[in-house]
């Protein structure tokens, strides 16, 4: 073989080896996701979003508008069927480039808006990377309690958006009033994605703790049967949080609700005060005895990655079924005694989907309010699946902004009408 041919073979072989090495390195970096890879990927995605949206916005704050429905901020399809009162929303406010809450009147007019001053609670910024609110709970005086899934504080905000009280900690997902007084929420030991969590009942006026239940010690580890419900082997131990994706997100609790006395009679196997819990990672919904912490009822599915189970007046449990990966989310009801199932058959043009988050509330047994965070909209649907109202948090012609939570509030809920709140923050 001549020197020229040998040199050519050598260069071709070297090129093939270099290409193979580059490919292998790319696969390795993509799988291992070291700091530099994650930083470049994050910054690249941020720049891509800024180009797409013509400006910088927080991660997941703006998403493609749903294919079905309308592009109207307030679309009352059946105005006479709507309950009179206010609709209070929590999420991203496009014109302010900030997170906050706003209130719409019965005609869909925005009568109040406030930006939530998370920075005043946590000057160092959220350790989880996002100050996006999750659950909100309005009080009659117009103040609002808000928690942040990836932040480090919970707070009660005044009508100007400034904190009245705040507490450090990974409080997340749910804010559920208790008939005995106080409000329940979840707290991760360090993070929402922790393996150790606590159910906390606190005073909404002061933030002081009134009651605690430890998820692992009091509920999961109470018996071998309970460990099995939570998919833990007999000798399996939990890990302490030590960074994002460093440990498995085994449970991901994302809701809790109390069985109120006025609904307890419809649930023969439960008692007033029992707690309805949801664990996204396990597709698990369960009912726990408030005093003994024993699990009275549980079901892994038929939902997937579900959120927000609720006790209904007729003895059923209603669940926001994300059905992640399917492209269509649903509202599923189950009879805990017979296990009979039903899916709300919503009009095809208004089918909804959100991969993460999601809330719903049956307003009167005949109408359900559905919050679809990643579509940036709220639907009110009757028991036959007919859409009565659609609210869109419009960002531009092709995108909606995040709506993390929504609530219906009766006309006389507030002691002072929202139209007269101080510091309403509305811009011309």
Buried (B, 14 or more C-beta within 10 A) or exposed (E): EEEEEEEEEEEEEEEEEEEEEEEEEEEEBEEEEEEEBBEEEEEEEBEEBEEEBEEEBBEBBBBEBBEBBBBEBBBBBEEEBBBEBBBBBBBBBBEEEBBBBBBBBBEBEBBBBBBBBBEBBBEEEBEBEBBBBBBBBBBEBBBBBBBBBBBBBBBBBBBEBBBBBBBEBBBBBBBBBBEEEBBBBBBBBBBBBBBBBBBBBBEBBEBEBBEEBBBBEBBBBBEEEBBEBBBBEEEEEBEEBEEBEEBEBBBBBBBBBBBBEEBBEBBEEBBBBBBBBBBBBBBBBBBBBBEEBBBBBBBEBBBBBBBBBBBBEEBBBBBBBBBBEEEEBBBBBBBBEEEEEEEBBBBEEBBBBBBBBBBBBBBEEEBBBBBBBBBBBBBBBBEEBBBBBBBBBBBBEEBBBBBBBBBBBEEEBBEEBBEEBEBBBEEE
